[in-house]
Amino acid sequence: MFMPETETLAPEPILDAHLLREVSKRRTFAIISHPDAGKTTLTEKLLLYGGAVNLAGSVTTRKDQRATTSDWMEMEKQRGISVSSTVLQFEYGGCVINLLDTPGHKDFSEDTYRVLTAVDAAVMVIDAGKGIETQTRKLFEVCRLRGVPIFTFMNKMDRPSRPPLELLDELESVLGIQAMPLNWPMGDGPEFRGIFDRENRQVHLFERTAQGAYRAPVAVRNMEDELVRDTMDAGVYRRVCEELSLLEGAGSSFDLAAVQAGTLTPVFFGSAANNFGVQLLMDRFLELAPPPAPRKFAGGIVQPTEKGFSGFVFKIQANMNPKHRDRVAFIRIVSGTFERDMVVINTRTGKRIRLSNSQRLFAKERETVDTAFAGDVVGIVGNHDFLMGDTLAERPDIHFDEIPRFAPECFAFLHNTSSAKFKRFREGLEQLLKEGLAQLFELPGAHQYIPLLGAVGPLQFEVLKYRLESEYGAECRVEMSDWKVIRWMTPMSEIPIGGKAPRPEVPSGSKLALDAFGSFAVLLPDAWAVKSLETRNKDWVIQATPPKNGKP
């Protein structure tokens, strides 16, 4: 479990100066948002300003322009969306940045949730014209549960936007988090002229660049500068001055401890598409965001600066390079120093494993990693029998319980349409399920085996079908079911010796199933059926979320 810096920690072990220096430079974060708020565009611009790319692509580019750097799967390029999470590492401002790019479509998957277990902070992108939207709220709640510090970027100020004071109020009233604007927009839409840096009392006037492909030129002035007045409409200038005066009158002060505890969000305004405010966000974020935090496990706390290596698998991806049919396990390093060819223990199985083929991935590009530190993400290529959530450590007693299971919101049968390719179908499905693309369920007593899958969003079934056919040559058909709700069932009393194992009573239109861990689950058509299920099964613990290891 992630630990904010405000919690009481165990005594710090004897430190290695080099390790301490390397860990303190790490910033590992993700960008979260509702679809079309500008997440992938902001990712590109952070890479542009960080010097990781020379020319920014865009999700909305024309066919003759570059595809977005972080979108590597062919399906993503065709649709202009992100459907898988990518790890991007680069250096900027004395920091080593690990940017975990998450899916940005409306049917985001558990992959998004899992990535948020591997970060130390998050940047929340909000469309300033629309405010807080559904997926933003869901992802925010996942971050809040883990105490992850959140930085807010109010995007698209170059378009007609809601009043900035109203946007701040919505953050506090809808999400329940205090907001502190560190800069302020100078107008919006066609009248947007730049950003006022409240901390340094400076106006940053921006010029547009061709499709936002290059770093935007910046002119820095004082608020009272004649150039600033002449650049803006008199009414807009007056309104901005009044808003700034109101903010100053509120008298709230910046509290770094509250930021790192996840109860206060610094707010930045700008336009990622036109590079307005991106560098202000990036520079201040790196100053305020925490380095890798300690993590809890059943036996205590692991400090990132401990010499002993430990980490956990938060993502598995097959066929990132179709030519090699490889499998990559992404490991978030929690403590110590990673060294290529080091031998560690998979604490789930007790087996010792040599981590030889270690790589750093920048979208589809790869380079061998010889050394890495807490906060970094390393891809281990090979056919190791890793599962999502596995802990790899030099100590056998460490096991991080970081990867949650989530309740699917839609269900579908996956039909193999070519009996001659059944082996490909079975092997491909087994591999993709290990990646966490979907959850597998079994219907007891079914006469024919047709995989029943559950997912957070229906697009996951389309992705799974696309990958089975394109990567494994296994043609298949998706048949959506009418079930929309799932409840896990655990008997309250022990099964009597020699007695028959009890089964829950299932309402009409519902179906009893077993999940991949052998736990009973009931698939229901709607929320009304849940009430009937509860009435009929008074001797069962009924849960909306999966039990851990089959236990309530």
Backbone torsions as a table, in degrees:
resi	resn	phi	psi	omega
1	MET	NA	139.2	177.4
2	PHE	-66.1	140.4	179.3
3	MET	-121.5	115.9	174.0
4	PRO	-61.0	157.1	-176.5
5	GLU	-68.1	-17.7	-176.5
6	THR	-76.1	-13.9	-179.4
7	GLU	-76.7	156.3	177.2
8	THR	-71.7	128.1	-175.2
9	LEU	-108.2	159.9	173.7
10	ALA	-69.9	157.8	179.4
11	PRO	-54.0	136.7	-179.9
12	GLU	-67.2	131.9	178.8
13	PRO	-71.8	171.7	176.6
14	ILE	-60.5	130.1	-170.1
15	LEU	-97.4	147.4	168.9
16	ASP	-95.7	122.6	-173.0
17	ALA	-60.2	-41.5	179.9
18	HIS	-65.5	-44.1	179.0
19	LEU	-62.4	-44.6	179.2
20	LEU	-59.4	-42.4	-179.7
21	ARG	-64.7	-43.0	-178.9
22	GLU	-67.2	-42.8	-179.6
23	VAL	-64.3	-39.9	-177.5
24	SER	-66.0	-19.0	179.3
25	LYS	-84.9	-14.4	-173.2
26	ARG	-79.2	137.8	171.3
27	ARG	-132.9	112.7	-176.6
28	THR	-117.1	116.6	-174.6
29	PHE	-149.0	167.6	176.5
30	ALA	-126.5	160.3	174.5
31	ILE	-109.4	127.8	-178.6
32	ILE	-120.2	147.6	179.0
33	SER	-172.1	168.5	167.7
34	HIS	-75.9	152.8	176.6
35	PRO	-52.3	140.2	175.8
36	ASP	71.6	11.2	176.3
37	ALA	-80.1	-15.7	176.7
38	GLY	112.9	21.2	-176.8
39	LYS	-61.9	-51.6	-177.0
40	THR	-67.9	-35.3	176.6
41	THR	-63.6	-44.0	178.2
42	LEU	-63.5	-38.7	176.3
43	THR	-55.9	-47.7	178.7
44	GLU	-58.8	-42.4	-176.0
45	LYS	-71.4	-33.0	174.0
46	LEU	-64.7	-37.9	175.8
47	LEU	-66.7	-37.8	179.1
48	LEU	-64.3	-48.4	-178.8
49	TYR	-72.4	-25.6	177.5
50	GLY	-81.8	-2.1	178.6
51	GLY	78.5	10.0	-179.0
52	ALA	-79.2	-24.7	173.3
53	VAL	-135.7	152.0	-179.7
54	ASN	-92.7	-23.2	-177.9
55	LEU	-138.3	124.0	-176.4
56	ALA	-81.3	131.7	170.8
57	GLY	-85.3	179.5	179.2
58	SER	-147.7	146.3	178.3
59	VAL	-64.5	-23.0	-177.7
60	THR	-103.4	21.2	-177.1
61	THR	-67.5	159.8	171.9
62	ARG	-75.3	168.6	-174.3
63	LYS	-62.2	-27.3	-176.0
64	ASP	-88.5	3.4	178.4
65	GLN	-99.6	168.7	-178.0
66	ARG	-68.1	145.7	173.8
67	ALA	-74.7	156.1	-179.1
68	THR	-60.5	134.9	-174.6
69	THR	-58.2	-40.5	-173.8
70	SER	-80.2	-11.9	179.9
71	ASP	-97.2	108.2	-173.6
72	TRP	-108.2	-25.5	-177.3
73	MET	-75.0	140.9	-176.6
74	GLU	-56.9	-36.4	179.4
75	MET	-63.5	-35.8	178.9
76	GLU	-66.4	-41.0	-179.2
77	LYS	-65.1	-38.4	-178.4
78	GLN	-67.0	-38.1	-173.7
79	ARG	-98.0	-14.4	-177.3
80	GLY	70.2	35.2	178.4
81	ILE	-134.6	164.8	173.9
82	SER	-103.4	124.5	179.1
83	VAL	-117.3	-1.7	176.4
84	SER	-140.1	156.9	-179.2
85	SER	-88.2	140.1	-178.7
86	THR	-124.8	146.9	178.2
87	VAL	-105.0	127.5	-179.2
88	LEU	-125.1	124.6	179.4
89	GLN	-121.7	134.4	175.6
90	PHE	-156.1	166.9	-179.5
91	GLU	-109.2	142.0	179.9
92	TYR	-161.3	135.3	174.2
93	GLY	56.7	35.4	179.9
94	GLY	79.3	3.5	179.9
95	CYS	-112.6	150.9	170.3
96	VAL	-100.5	114.9	-172.7
97	ILE	-100.7	125.1	171.9
98	ASN	-109.7	103.4	-178.0
99	LEU	-102.2	115.4	-179.5
100	LEU	-97.2	104.8	-177.1
101	ASP	-81.5	126.7	-175.0
102	THR	-107.7	158.9	176.9
103	PRO	-54.4	143.4	-176.7
104	GLY	-123.9	18.8	179.1
105	HIS	-93.2	170.7	-173.7
106	LYS	-68.0	-27.5	179.9
107	ASP	-101.8	52.3	-178.6
108	PHE	-58.3	152.3	-171.4
109	SER	-105.2	-176.7	175.3
110	GLU	-63.0	-20.9	177.1
111	ASP	-54.0	-40.0	178.6
112	THR	-62.9	-46.8	-179.2
113	TYR	-61.8	-42.5	-177.1
114	ARG	-65.2	-38.6	179.4
115	VAL	-59.7	-35.2	-178.1
116	LEU	-68.8	-12.9	173.5
117	THR	-79.1	-15.4	-174.2
118	ALA	-100.6	1.6	-175.1
119	VAL	-107.6	161.4	176.4
120	ASP	-106.9	-7.6	179.1
121	ALA	-162.6	167.8	178.3
122	ALA	-142.2	144.9	171.5
123	VAL	-105.5	120.4	-178.8
124	MET	-98.9	117.6	-178.8
125	VAL	-97.0	128.1	-179.5
126	ILE	-125.0	132.8	173.9
127	ASP	-71.0	114.8	-174.9
128	ALA	-65.8	-16.9	177.4
129	GLY	-85.4	-20.9	-175.8
130	LYS	-113.3	-25.3	-177.7
131	GLY	78.3	-156.9	-175.2
132	ILE	-74.3	129.1	-179.4
133	GLU	-117.5	174.4	-168.6
134	THR	-55.4	-53.5	-174.9
135	GLN	-67.0	-33.1	176.8
136	THR	-58.4	-43.7	-178.5
137	ARG	-64.3	-42.3	179.7
138	LYS	-61.8	-46.9	-178.1
139	LEU	-68.4	-35.9	176.3
140	PHE	-59.7	-42.1	-178.8
141	GLU	-63.9	-37.4	177.0
142	VAL	-62.5	-42.7	178.1
143	CYS	-65.9	-40.7	-178.8
144	ARG	-62.5	-40.6	-179.3
145	LEU	-59.5	-30.2	-178.1
146	ARG	-98.8	-0.1	-179.7
147	GLY	68.6	28.9	-177.8
148	VAL	-76.1	128.5	176.0
149	PRO	-61.8	136.9	-176.7
150	ILE	-122.5	131.6	175.7
151	PHE	-113.3	133.5	-173.5
152	THR	-107.3	132.3	175.6
153	PHE	-117.6	110.9	175.7
154	MET	-81.6	106.3	-170.5
155	ASN	-95.8	167.0	174.6
156	LYS	65.7	37.5	176.9
157	MET	-69.6	-13.0	176.4
158	ASP	-78.0	-1.9	174.8
159	ARG	-113.0	162.0	177.1
160	PRO	-54.6	127.4	-172.4
161	SER	-127.0	164.2	173.7
162	ARG	-73.5	155.2	179.2
163	PRO	-55.3	133.7	-176.4
164	PRO	-59.3	-34.2	177.9
165	LEU	-65.3	-34.9	177.9
166	GLU	-67.4	-38.3	178.3
167	LEU	-64.6	-40.6	177.4
168	LEU	-63.5	-43.4	179.8
169	ASP	-62.0	-36.7	179.6
170	GLU	-66.3	-38.5	176.9
171	LEU	-56.3	-43.0	-176.1
172	GLU	-77.7	-38.3	-175.8
173	SER	-81.8	-36.5	-176.6
174	VAL	-89.1	-45.0	-177.6
175	LEU	-94.2	-15.7	178.7
176	GLY	70.2	30.8	178.2
177	ILE	-122.3	139.1	177.6
178	GLN	-68.9	146.3	-177.4
179	ALA	-123.1	136.6	177.9
180	MET	-129.8	104.5	178.8
181	PRO	-71.5	121.3	177.9
182	LEU	-91.2	-17.0	169.5
183	ASN	-141.9	174.7	-172.6
184	TRP	-143.0	139.5	-176.9
185	PRO	-76.8	140.6	175.0
186	MET	-95.4	80.0	-178.2
187	GLY	87.2	-176.5	176.6
188	ASP	-150.8	168.3	-179.4
189	GLY	59.7	-140.2	-179.7
190	PRO	-62.3	-20.1	-177.9
191	GLU	-93.7	6.0	-179.9
192	PHE	-72.1	123.1	-175.6
193	ARG	-118.3	-11.4	-179.7
194	GLY	153.4	-158.7	-172.3
195	ILE	-130.3	138.9	172.2
196	PHE	-99.4	118.7	177.7
197	ASP	-81.0	106.1	-174.8
198	ARG	-67.1	-30.5	-176.8
199	GLU	-74.4	-39.5	-178.7
200	ASN	-101.3	0.8	177.5
201	ARG	56.9	43.8	-178.2
202	GLN	-129.6	145.7	174.9
203	VAL	-96.8	129.9	175.3
204	HIS	-106.1	107.5	177.6
205	LEU	-90.6	132.6	-174.1
206	PHE	-113.4	152.5	171.8
207	GLU	-113.6	145.6	178.0
208	ARG	-73.7	147.8	171.9
209	THR	-115.6	160.9	-177.8
210	ALA	-59.4	108.9	178.5
211	GLN	54.0	25.2	176.5
212	GLY	63.7	26.6	-174.7
213	ALA	-79.4	-22.7	-177.0
214	TYR	-122.0	163.4	177.1
215	ARG	-58.5	135.1	-175.9
216	ALA	-78.1	134.6	173.5
217	PRO	-63.4	144.6	-176.6
218	VAL	-128.6	134.1	172.7
219	ALA	-115.2	122.8	-176.7
220	VAL	-100.4	128.4	-177.6
221	ARG	-140.3	167.9	170.7
222	ASN	-83.6	157.1	-179.2
223	MET	-60.8	-32.7	-177.2
224	GLU	-86.3	-1.1	-178.1
225	ASP	-60.1	138.7	-179.4
226	GLU	-61.3	-34.3	179.2
227	LEU	-62.5	-38.7	178.9
228	VAL	-64.2	-45.6	179.1
229	ARG	-60.9	-42.6	-177.2
230	ASP	-71.0	-26.9	-177.9
231	THR	-73.4	-30.1	-172.8
232	MET	-107.2	154.0	170.3
233	ASP	-62.5	141.1	-175.6
234	ALA	-58.2	-39.8	-179.7
235	GLY	-67.6	-39.3	178.8
236	VAL	-66.6	-43.2	179.7
237	TYR	-59.9	-43.5	-179.4
238	ARG	-64.7	-42.1	-179.6
239	ARG	-64.4	-42.7	179.7
240	VAL	-61.7	-42.8	178.8
241	CYS	-61.6	-39.8	179.5
242	GLU	-66.5	-41.1	179.4
243	GLU	-64.1	-42.9	179.3
244	LEU	-64.8	-37.8	177.8
245	SER	-64.8	-39.0	178.5
246	LEU	-64.4	-41.4	178.9
247	LEU	-63.9	-42.6	179.1
248	GLU	-64.4	-36.6	-179.7
249	GLY	-68.4	-25.6	179.8
250	ALA	-65.1	-28.9	172.5
251	GLY	74.3	7.7	-179.9
252	SER	-73.6	141.3	-177.7
253	SER	-109.7	157.0	-178.7
254	PHE	-75.0	134.6	-176.6
255	ASP	-127.1	100.7	-177.2
256	LEU	-62.8	-37.4	179.8
257	ALA	-61.9	-38.3	178.6
258	ALA	-68.2	-35.8	177.1
259	VAL	-62.1	-49.3	-175.6
260	GLN	-74.6	-14.6	173.1
261	ALA	-88.7	-6.8	178.1
262	GLY	82.8	16.1	-179.2
263	THR	-105.1	-8.2	177.7
264	LEU	-134.3	131.3	179.1
265	THR	-111.9	122.4	170.9
266	PRO	-68.8	137.0	-175.3
267	VAL	-115.0	133.2	177.7
268	PHE	-123.8	147.0	177.9
269	PHE	-115.9	153.2	177.2
270	GLY	168.0	-165.5	177.6
271	SER	-140.0	107.6	-178.6
272	ALA	-63.7	-37.6	-177.4
273	ALA	-61.6	-34.0	-178.6
274	ASN	-108.1	11.4	176.1
275	ASN	66.7	18.8	179.1
276	PHE	-80.5	119.6	174.0
277	GLY	83.4	-0.1	-176.9
278	VAL	-67.6	-45.2	-178.0
279	GLN	-69.5	-35.2	175.8
280	LEU	-60.8	-42.0	177.1
281	LEU	-63.0	-49.8	-173.6
282	MET	-63.4	-47.0	-177.3
283	ASP	-63.4	-44.8	-177.7
284	ARG	-73.0	-35.6	178.4
285	PHE	-59.5	-45.7	-178.0
286	LEU	-65.1	-28.9	177.5
287	GLU	-74.4	-35.5	-171.7
288	LEU	-97.4	-28.6	-176.3
289	ALA	-68.3	143.3	-177.2
290	PRO	-77.1	151.1	169.2
291	PRO	-71.7	179.5	-179.2
292	PRO	-51.7	136.6	-176.3
293	ALA	-99.2	160.1	172.6
294	PRO	-63.2	155.5	178.0
295	ARG	-128.8	143.4	178.8
296	LYS	-87.0	150.5	165.1
297	PHE	-142.0	175.3	-171.4
298	ALA	-57.5	-29.2	-175.5
299	GLY	-99.0	4.0	179.8
300	GLY	150.3	-143.5	-176.3
301	ILE	-128.4	136.9	176.0
302	VAL	-105.4	122.5	177.4
303	GLN	-85.8	141.1	-179.7
304	PRO	-62.6	-24.0	-177.5
305	THR	-92.0	5.5	173.4
306	GLU	-66.9	146.3	-176.8
307	LYS	-71.4	-32.3	-178.1
308	GLY	-68.2	130.5	-179.4
309	PHE	-73.0	139.5	169.7
310	SER	-153.5	152.9	178.5
311	GLY	-170.6	173.1	179.2
312	PHE	-138.6	151.2	179.3
313	VAL	-83.4	119.0	-179.9
314	PHE	-113.8	-6.0	-179.5
315	LYS	-156.7	140.5	174.3
316	ILE	-128.5	132.0	-177.1
317	GLN	-136.9	126.3	177.3
318	ALA	-100.8	153.2	170.9
319	ASN	60.3	33.3	172.4
320	MET	-64.2	-28.0	171.5
321	ASN	-120.6	94.5	-174.2
322	PRO	-57.1	-25.7	-179.0
323	LYS	-65.9	-29.3	-175.7
324	HIS	-106.6	-6.5	-179.4
325	ARG	49.2	45.7	-174.1
326	ASP	-91.4	172.1	179.8
327	ARG	-133.6	126.5	-176.0
328	VAL	-116.5	126.6	172.9
329	ALA	-103.2	122.3	-179.9
330	PHE	-90.9	124.4	-176.0
331	ILE	-115.0	124.3	171.1
332	ARG	-86.3	120.1	179.3
333	ILE	-78.0	127.2	-178.4
334	VAL	-96.7	-38.5	-177.1
335	SER	-150.2	159.1	171.7
336	GLY	74.7	-163.3	-177.4
337	THR	-115.1	127.8	173.0
338	PHE	-87.0	133.1	175.5
339	GLU	-130.9	132.0	-179.9
340	ARG	-57.1	139.2	-178.4
341	ASP	77.7	5.7	177.0
342	MET	-69.3	153.3	179.0
343	VAL	-104.5	126.4	179.7
344	VAL	-128.0	172.8	179.4
345	ILE	-109.4	130.4	167.1
346	ASN	-80.9	103.5	-169.7
347	THR	-69.9	-11.4	174.2
348	ARG	-73.7	-41.1	-175.9
349	THR	-103.5	-19.0	-175.6
350	GLY	81.5	-0.1	-178.2
351	LYS	-79.8	145.9	175.0
352	ARG	-91.9	134.6	-173.6
353	ILE	-131.7	136.6	175.2
354	ARG	-92.2	122.8	-178.6
355	LEU	-93.0	82.3	-171.9
356	SER	-94.2	-46.0	-175.9
357	ASN	-92.3	76.5	-176.0
358	SER	-102.6	133.1	-175.0
359	GLN	-137.2	152.7	170.4
360	ARG	-105.1	132.1	-174.7
361	LEU	-114.2	131.7	172.9
362	PHE	-121.1	95.0	-169.1
363	ALA	56.0	-121.2	-178.7
364	LYS	-88.9	-9.5	-179.1
365	GLU	-81.4	146.3	-176.2
366	ARG	-135.0	152.6	169.7
367	GLU	-147.1	148.5	-178.4
368	THR	-68.2	137.9	177.7
369	VAL	-106.7	121.8	176.0
370	ASP	-94.5	-34.8	-177.3
371	THR	-141.8	141.2	175.1
372	ALA	-151.6	164.9	-172.0
373	PHE	-132.0	173.1	179.1
374	ALA	-52.7	133.8	-176.4
375	GLY	101.5	-27.1	179.9
376	ASP	-76.2	160.0	174.4
377	VAL	-118.7	125.6	-179.0
378	VAL	-118.3	136.8	175.1
379	GLY	-95.5	124.1	177.3
380	ILE	-102.7	115.2	-175.9
381	VAL	-94.8	131.6	178.5
382	GLY	150.1	-179.6	-176.7
383	ASN	-101.6	36.7	174.6
384	HIS	-62.1	146.9	-177.5
385	ASP	-83.9	56.3	179.3
386	PHE	-81.8	144.7	171.6
387	LEU	-118.4	159.0	177.8
388	MET	-57.4	128.3	178.4
389	GLY	94.0	-4.6	179.2
390	ASP	-59.7	140.2	174.5
391	THR	-99.0	131.1	174.7
392	LEU	-114.9	124.9	-174.5
393	ALA	-155.1	161.8	173.8
394	GLU	-80.9	-24.3	175.9
395	ARG	-95.8	131.6	-178.0
396	PRO	-74.4	-14.4	-174.1
397	ASP	-89.5	-4.8	-178.3
398	ILE	-89.4	129.2	173.1
399	HIS	-144.6	111.5	179.2
400	PHE	-83.7	128.4	177.7
401	ASP	-100.7	69.2	-170.1
402	GLU	-98.6	-28.3	-170.4
403	ILE	-94.0	110.3	179.7
404	PRO	-81.0	159.0	169.8
405	ARG	-104.0	144.1	-177.0
406	PHE	-119.8	157.1	179.7
407	ALA	-80.3	125.0	175.0
408	PRO	-62.5	153.3	179.1
409	GLU	-115.3	-3.8	175.7
410	CYS	-152.0	155.7	-173.3
411	PHE	-136.7	149.0	-179.1
412	ALA	-155.4	149.3	171.3
413	PHE	-90.5	140.9	179.4
414	LEU	-113.5	112.6	-176.2
415	HIS	-96.7	132.5	170.7
416	ASN	-82.3	117.9	-174.0
417	THR	-93.8	0.6	179.1
418	SER	-135.8	107.0	-178.5
419	SER	-63.3	-27.0	179.7
420	ALA	-69.2	-20.8	-177.9
421	LYS	-111.8	26.5	-177.4
422	PHE	-62.7	-38.4	-178.8
423	LYS	-62.6	-43.0	176.8
424	ARG	-61.9	-42.7	179.8
425	PHE	-60.1	-48.0	-177.3
426	ARG	-65.0	-46.2	-177.8
427	GLU	-68.5	-40.0	179.1
428	GLY	-65.3	-43.3	179.7
429	LEU	-64.4	-41.6	179.1
430	GLU	-59.5	-43.1	-179.6
431	GLN	-66.0	-45.7	-177.3
432	LEU	-68.1	-30.8	175.7
433	LEU	-69.7	-32.4	175.2
434	LYS	-64.9	-29.0	176.9
435	GLU	-73.4	-14.8	-179.1
436	GLY	86.6	20.5	179.2
437	LEU	-63.6	-30.8	179.3
438	ALA	-157.9	170.6	176.0
439	GLN	-108.3	140.8	-177.6
440	LEU	-98.2	136.2	176.6
441	PHE	-126.6	151.8	178.7
442	GLU	-119.2	135.3	176.6
443	LEU	-96.8	109.1	-178.9
444	PRO	-57.6	135.3	177.3
445	GLY	82.1	4.3	179.2
446	ALA	-66.3	137.1	-176.4
447	HIS	-79.7	-26.2	-177.8
448	GLN	-130.6	136.9	-178.3
449	TYR	-84.4	107.7	171.6
450	ILE	-126.6	116.4	-175.2
451	PRO	-55.1	129.9	173.5
452	LEU	-104.4	122.3	-174.1
453	LEU	-117.9	147.7	174.1
454	GLY	-122.6	145.0	-179.6
455	ALA	-147.3	160.9	177.8
456	VAL	-68.6	-38.5	-179.6
457	GLY	-136.6	148.0	-175.9
458	PRO	-64.4	-22.7	178.3
459	LEU	-62.1	-24.6	179.7
460	GLN	-62.1	-34.5	177.9
461	PHE	-67.1	-38.5	178.3
462	GLU	-65.7	-41.1	177.4
463	VAL	-63.3	-44.4	-179.5
464	LEU	-61.9	-45.0	178.3
465	LYS	-61.5	-44.6	-179.4
466	TYR	-60.6	-43.6	-176.9
467	ARG	-73.6	-36.4	175.8
468	LEU	-60.0	-41.8	-176.5
469	GLU	-77.5	-41.0	-175.3
470	SER	-82.6	-32.3	-175.4
471	GLU	-99.1	-27.4	-176.2
472	TYR	-118.8	-4.3	179.4
473	GLY	64.2	30.0	-177.8
474	ALA	-110.4	103.9	-179.9
475	GLU	-70.7	140.3	-177.3
476	CYS	-152.4	168.8	-179.3
477	ARG	-134.5	136.1	179.2
478	VAL	-98.3	127.1	176.6
479	GLU	-116.5	105.7	-178.8
480	MET	-68.5	142.4	178.0
481	SER	-100.2	172.1	179.7
482	ASP	-91.5	-3.0	-179.2
483	TRP	-75.9	135.9	-176.6
484	LYS	-124.5	-16.1	-173.6
485	VAL	-130.7	145.9	176.8
486	ILE	-130.6	143.6	174.7
487	ARG	-135.6	132.3	177.0
488	TRP	-89.2	143.9	-173.1
489	MET	-123.2	129.4	176.6
490	THR	-133.1	127.0	-179.4
491	PRO	-66.4	141.6	-179.5
492	MET	-72.4	-34.1	-176.4
493	SER	-105.0	157.1	177.8
494	GLU	-68.3	150.2	177.4
495	ILE	-71.9	126.4	-178.1
496	PRO	-64.2	146.1	179.7
497	ILE	-62.7	128.1	-179.3
498	GLY	78.0	-5.8	-179.7
499	GLY	-86.1	166.0	-179.7
500	LYS	-84.4	135.2	-179.7
501	ALA	-61.8	131.4	-177.9
502	PRO	-71.5	154.2	174.9
503	ARG	-128.2	142.1	178.4
504	PRO	-69.8	154.0	176.9
505	GLU	-89.1	126.0	-170.5
506	VAL	-105.3	132.0	178.9
507	PRO	-67.6	164.9	178.0
508	SER	-61.6	138.4	179.4
509	GLY	84.1	-0.5	179.8
510	SER	-110.8	171.5	-176.2
511	LYS	-144.0	136.4	175.6
512	LEU	-84.3	135.3	-179.5
513	ALA	-139.5	166.7	172.8
514	LEU	-116.5	134.4	176.7
515	ASP	-83.8	-177.8	-175.3
516	ALA	-65.0	-16.1	179.6
517	PHE	-100.4	6.0	178.3
518	GLY	83.3	10.3	178.8
519	SER	-85.2	144.7	176.1
520	PHE	-69.4	138.0	174.0
521	ALA	-140.5	143.0	178.0
522	VAL	-113.7	127.4	178.1
523	LEU	-95.6	126.2	-172.0
524	LEU	-124.7	152.3	-177.2
525	PRO	-75.0	-28.1	-177.1
526	ASP	-162.4	176.3	-177.7
527	ALA	-66.8	-27.3	-180.0
528	TRP	-63.8	-35.8	-179.1
529	ALA	-66.7	-24.2	179.2
530	VAL	-62.6	-39.9	179.3
531	LYS	-61.1	-41.5	178.2
532	SER	-65.7	-39.4	178.4
533	LEU	-61.4	-42.9	-178.9
534	GLU	-66.6	-38.6	-179.5
535	THR	-65.4	-37.4	-175.4
536	ARG	-82.2	-15.4	-171.4
537	ASN	-128.8	66.3	-177.4
538	LYS	-69.6	-21.4	-176.7
539	ASP	-96.5	17.6	-179.0
540	TRP	-123.2	144.0	169.7
541	VAL	-83.8	122.2	-177.0
542	ILE	-111.2	123.2	-175.5
543	GLN	-122.7	142.7	176.1
544	ALA	-85.4	-13.8	178.3
545	THR	-119.4	153.6	-176.3
546	PRO	-64.7	139.4	174.7
547	PRO	-71.5	149.9	177.5
548	LYS	-79.9	123.7	178.5
549	ASN	54.9	33.6	177.7
550	GLY	78.2	7.1	-178.6
551	LYS	-112.5	143.4	-179.3
552	PRO	-69.7	NA	NA
